[in-house]
Amino acid sequence: MTLTELSYYSRKFLPFGIIGFLLLLIFFYIIKIIVLLYTPPQKSTININPIFQKITPPKVENATYSAGLNFVLDTIEGRPITATSAAEVFFLPPAVAKLNYRQNIYLMAKSFGFDTEIIKHQLKGETAVFSDNEKKLEIDITNYNFFYDYQFSSQSSLFEGTIIPSPKEIENKAIDFLKSVNRYPEELSVGKINIIYFYYNPDLNTFSVVEKPQLANMVEVDFFRPSVGDIAFISPKFPNSHNFVLMVFYPSDFKILRAQIKFFEKSKDQTGIYPVKTGNLAWEELKKGKGIILSNPKNQKEVVIKSMVFSYFDPDFYQPYLQPVYLFIGEDQFAAYVPAVSSDYLIQEEKNRYSTQSSQ
């Protein structure tokens, strides 16, 4: 065959070749689509490692449940959110009293202004109590968590001539104070710090939060654990923290009025990974009365939820696990949470608990 003939036949049969190739491609993709349509979807696998088996859900003291309340979801998303399919659960090892605890609690008491030559502690279980006519200090002898309260309600002169320093100075004074009593946990030192400005009325013995520092006469510095990834911690005292220092400042001095550290160290090598319930399920549990209320200052019965946030719950009394929750934030400072770990991995609470709570 000559080159002229080859060229002729190539031009003649080229369109048929292109059409055949296109038909082959169409046939291939038709077969592929049919296979996809008739292949059952593969279930996504969740990598979990529930090393603690079933765990107890997070608790608050004197819990009030969401039974008897009506909820409406009015969030930006317009529906419950599901943050993740699994999340870490951290073990909080129980602390035990050290042999030298007596020496340490007396050093702490001196830092709080107690004359320990005169004021001696009383031991109530694992809590050492120092008290005089002006102040009271409670120290857990196992971990040195403490609560300090100065009886300022009967001393209105404390609020004369007060000032409000810069935020940085306020933070530094609070941090220095915690360091001076040797109870400034490392995790809190790298977590978020928040300042709340208060106006205290000595005549009425009332607190009110103020937005402008110049309207305040006392400040609270709140300390939070650092986030786990992008998941922040919340406190039973939401939106405040249970780790705080309340202070009043003067031109050349300051005074601690109230302070508390209730912090439990995480295990560095005992972390489980647990499946997380869906946002839809958490929302249904809230509506069915299984939510734990953190804040409802106006005793609302009809609650409009404006935000749903996946968070970690930091307890203010000892619990074995640090775990996630779904936080529901409503109008007028309403807040409640639902445990986020799948119910299959939670130790079920006693029967009729929710109905008992709702009848109160």
C-alpha positions in Angstrom: 0.0 0.0 0.0 1.4 3.3 -1.0 1.5 6.3 1.3 -1.2 8.0 -0.8 -3.5 5.0 -0.3 -2.7 4.9 3.5 -3.5 8.6 3.8 -6.8 8.1 1.9 -8.0 5.1 4.0 -6.9 6.8 7.3 -9.1 9.9 6.5 -11.9 7.6 5.4 -12.1 5.4 8.6 -10.9 8.0 11.2 -14.5 9.2 12.0 -15.6 5.6 12.6 -12.6 5.1 14.9 -13.5 8.2 16.9 -17.1 7.1 17.2 -16.1 3.6 18.3 -13.8 5.0 20.9 -16.6 7.3 22.2 -19.0 4.4 22.3 -16.5 2.4 24.3 -16.1 5.2 26.8 -19.9 5.6 27.1 -20.3 1.9 27.7 -17.5 1.9 30.3 -19.1 4.7 32.3 -22.6 3.2 32.1 -21.3 -0.1 33.6 -19.5 1.9 36.3 -22.6 3.9 37.2 -24.6 0.6 37.4 -22.1 -0.9 39.7 -22.1 2.1 42.0 -25.9 2.2 42.1 -26.2 -1.5 43.1 -23.3 -1.6 45.4 -24.5 -1.1 49.1 -22.8 1.9 50.8 -19.9 1.0 53.0 -20.4 1.8 56.6 -17.8 4.3 57.8 -15.6 2.8 60.6 -14.9 4.8 63.7 -11.5 4.2 65.3 -12.3 3.9 69.0 -10.3 2.7 72.0 -12.6 2.7 75.0 -9.9 1.6 77.5 -12.0 2.5 80.6 -15.0 0.4 79.3 -18.2 2.1 80.5 -17.7 5.4 82.3 -19.8 7.6 84.5 -21.2 10.7 82.9 -20.0 14.2 84.1 -21.9 15.5 87.1 -22.6 18.7 88.9 -23.5 19.1 92.6 -27.2 19.5 93.3 -28.0 18.9 89.7 -31.2 20.3 88.1 -32.4 18.5 85.0 -34.1 19.8 81.9 -37.3 17.9 82.5 -40.4 20.1 82.5 -38.9 22.7 80.2 -39.9 23.4 76.6 -37.1 24.0 74.1 -37.0 25.7 70.7 -33.8 25.5 68.5 -33.0 28.9 66.9 -29.3 28.6 66.0 -27.4 29.9 63.0 -27.2 26.3 61.6 -30.9 25.8 62.1 -30.4 22.2 63.2 -28.4 20.3 65.8 -24.7 20.0 65.1 -22.6 16.9 65.2 -19.0 17.8 65.9 -17.2 14.5 65.5 -17.8 10.8 65.5 -15.3 10.1 68.4 -13.5 12.0 71.0 -10.8 11.6 73.6 -11.7 10.8 77.2 -9.0 11.6 79.8 -8.4 9.8 83.1 -8.1 11.8 86.3 -6.2 9.8 88.8 -7.4 10.2 92.4 -4.9 12.0 94.7 -3.8 10.8 98.1 -2.6 12.8 101.1 1.2 13.2 101.4 3.1 12.7 104.6 4.2 16.3 104.6 0.7 17.7 104.0 0.5 19.4 107.4 3.6 21.5 106.6 2.2 22.5 103.2 -1.2 23.5 104.4 0.3 25.7 107.1 2.5 27.4 104.5 -0.6 28.1 102.4 -2.5 29.4 105.4 0.3 31.9 106.2 0.1 33.1 102.6 -3.6 33.8 103.1 -2.8 35.9 106.1 -3.5 33.5 109.0 -1.5 33.6 112.1 -0.8 29.9 112.3 0.8 30.3 115.8 -2.7 31.0 117.0 -5.1 29.6 114.3 -4.8 25.9 113.9 -6.6 23.7 111.4 -9.5 21.4 111.8 -9.6 18.3 109.7 -13.0 17.4 108.3 -12.4 14.2 106.2 -9.8 15.2 103.7 -10.4 18.9 104.1 -8.3 21.1 106.4 -10.2 24.3 107.6 -8.6 27.5 108.9 -10.9 30.1 110.2 -11.0 33.4 112.2 -13.4 36.3 112.5 -12.6 37.7 109.1 -11.8 34.8 106.8 -12.0 31.1 106.1 -9.8 28.7 104.1 -10.6 25.2 103.1 -7.7 23.0 101.7 -8.0 19.5 100.3 -5.0 17.7 101.8 -4.7 15.3 98.9 -4.2 17.8 96.1 -4.1 21.2 97.8 -7.2 22.4 96.0 -8.7 25.3 98.1 -11.5 27.7 98.7 -10.8 31.0 100.4 -13.5 33.5 101.5 -12.9 36.9 103.1 -16.0 38.3 105.0 -16.1 41.5 103.0 -19.9 42.0 103.2 -19.6 43.5 106.7 -16.7 45.8 105.7 -18.0 48.5 103.3 -14.8 50.5 103.8 -13.0 48.0 101.6 -14.7 49.5 98.6 -13.7 53.1 99.2 -11.0 54.5 97.0 -10.8 51.5 94.7 -9.2 51.6 91.3 -9.2 49.2 88.3 -5.7 48.6 86.8 -4.9 47.5 83.3 -6.0 44.0 82.3 -2.4 42.8 82.2 -1.7 44.0 85.7 -4.9 42.4 87.0 -3.9 39.1 85.4 -0.3 39.3 86.8 -1.5 40.0 90.3 -3.9 37.0 90.2 -1.1 34.7 88.8 1.4 36.0 91.3 -1.0 35.3 94.1 -1.6 31.7 93.0 2.1 31.1 92.7 2.6 32.5 96.2 0.2 29.9 97.6 1.9 27.2 95.4 -1.3 26.3 93.6 -1.0 27.4 90.0 -1.3 24.2 87.9 0.7 24.1 84.7 -2.3 23.4 82.5 -4.1 26.6 83.8 -0.9 28.6 83.1 -1.2 27.8 79.4 -5.0 28.0 79.2 -7.4 30.9 78.6 -7.7 33.7 81.1 -10.8 35.8 81.3 -11.4 39.0 83.4 -14.9 39.8 84.7 -15.7 43.3 86.1 -18.1 43.6 88.9 -19.8 46.4 90.8 -20.4 45.4 94.4 -23.0 47.3 96.4 -22.0 47.0 100.1 -25.4 48.4 101.3 -27.4 45.7 99.4 -24.7 43.0 99.3 -25.3 42.5 95.6 -23.0 41.8 92.6 -23.6 43.0 89.1 -21.5 42.4 86.0 -20.5 45.6 84.3 -19.1 45.9 80.8 -17.0 49.0 81.4 -14.0 48.7 83.8 -14.5 52.3 85.1 -17.9 51.2 86.5 -16.4 48.3 88.5 -15.0 48.2 92.0 -13.8 44.6 92.0 -12.6 42.1 89.4 -12.5 38.4 89.0 -9.9 36.5 87.0 -11.0 33.2 85.6 -8.6 30.4 84.6 -9.5 27.7 82.1 -7.8 24.6 80.9 -6.3 24.8 77.4 -8.5 23.6 74.6 -8.2 20.0 73.2 -7.6 20.8 69.6 -10.2 23.5 68.9 -12.6 22.2 71.6 -12.7 24.5 74.6 -13.5 23.6 78.3 -16.5 24.7 80.2 -17.1 24.9 83.9 -20.0 24.0 86.2 -20.0 27.7 86.9 -20.6 28.5 83.2 -19.9 31.1 81.7 -17.4 31.7 84.6 -14.7 29.3 85.8 -14.5 27.5 89.1 -10.8 28.3 89.1 -10.8 32.1 89.9 -9.4 34.9 92.0 -11.7 37.8 93.1 -9.8 41.0 94.0 -10.2 44.6 94.9 -7.5 47.1 94.0 -6.2 50.4 95.5 -3.7 52.9 94.2 -0.8 51.1 95.9 -2.2 47.7 97.0 -4.8 45.0 96.4 -6.7 42.5 98.4 -7.9 39.0 97.8 -11.6 38.7 98.6 -12.3 35.2 97.4 -10.4 32.6 95.5 -10.7 29.0 94.5 -8.7 26.3 92.7 -10.5 23.0 92.1 -8.2 21.4 89.6 -7.6 17.7 89.0 -4.5 16.5 87.1 -4.9 14.5 83.9 -3.1 11.2 83.4 -0.4 11.6 80.9 -0.7 8.1 79.5 -4.3 6.9 80.0 -6.5 8.4 77.3 -9.4 6.6 75.7 -11.2 7.3 72.5 -15.0 6.9 72.7 -17.8 7.2 70.1 -19.8 10.4 70.4 -23.6 10.6 70.0 -25.0 12.7 67.2 -26.2 16.2 67.8 -29.8 15.2 66.9 -29.7 12.6 69.7 -28.3 15.1 72.2 -31.0 17.6 71.3 -33.7 14.9 71.8 -32.2 14.0 75.2 -32.2 17.6 76.2 -35.9 17.9 75.3 -36.7 14.6 77.2 -35.3 16.0 80.4 -31.8 14.4 80.4 -30.0 17.7 80.1 -28.2 19.1 83.2 -28.8 22.8 83.8 -25.8 25.0 84.5 -27.6 28.3 84.5 -31.2 29.5 84.4 -31.2 32.7 86.4 -34.8 33.7 85.3 -36.2 30.2 85.8 -37.4 30.0 82.2 -39.9 27.3 81.3 -39.9 28.2 77.6 -36.3 28.2 76.4 -34.9 29.4 73.1 -31.6 27.8 72.3 -29.3 30.1 70.4 -26.1 28.1 70.3 -25.0 24.5 70.5 -21.3 23.9 71.2 -19.3 20.7 71.5 -17.1 21.2 74.6 -15.1 19.4 77.3 -16.5 19.5 80.9 -14.0 20.5 83.6 -15.4 19.2 87.0 -15.2 21.2 90.2 -15.2 18.1 92.4 -13.3 14.8 91.8 -14.6 12.6 89.0 -12.6 9.9 87.3 -12.9 11.2 83.7 -12.5 14.4 81.7 -15.0 14.0 78.9 -17.0 15.9 76.2 -20.5 17.3 76.4 -22.9 19.1 74.1 -23.5 22.6 75.6 -26.8 24.3 74.8 -26.8 28.1 75.4 -30.1 29.9 75.4 -31.5 33.4 75.9 -31.2 35.2 79.3 -28.0 33.3 80.2 -29.6 29.8 80.1 -27.1 27.0 79.8 -27.4 23.2 80.0 -25.4 20.2 78.8 -25.9 16.7 77.6 -23.1 14.1 78.0 -21.6 13.6 74.5 -20.2 10.1 74.9 -22.4 7.4 73.3 -25.0 6.1 75.8 -23.7 2.6 75.1 -20.5 3.5 76.9 -22.1 5.4 79.8 -23.1 3.8 83.1 -26.8 4.3 83.2 -28.1 6.4 86.1 -30.7 5.1 88.5 -34.2 4.5 87.2 -36.7 7.3 87.5 -34.1 9.9 88.3 -35.3 12.3 85.7 -38.9 11.9 86.6 -38.1 12.5 90.2 -36.3 15.7 89.4 -39.1 16.9 87.2 -41.6 16.5 89.9 -39.7 18.7 92.3 
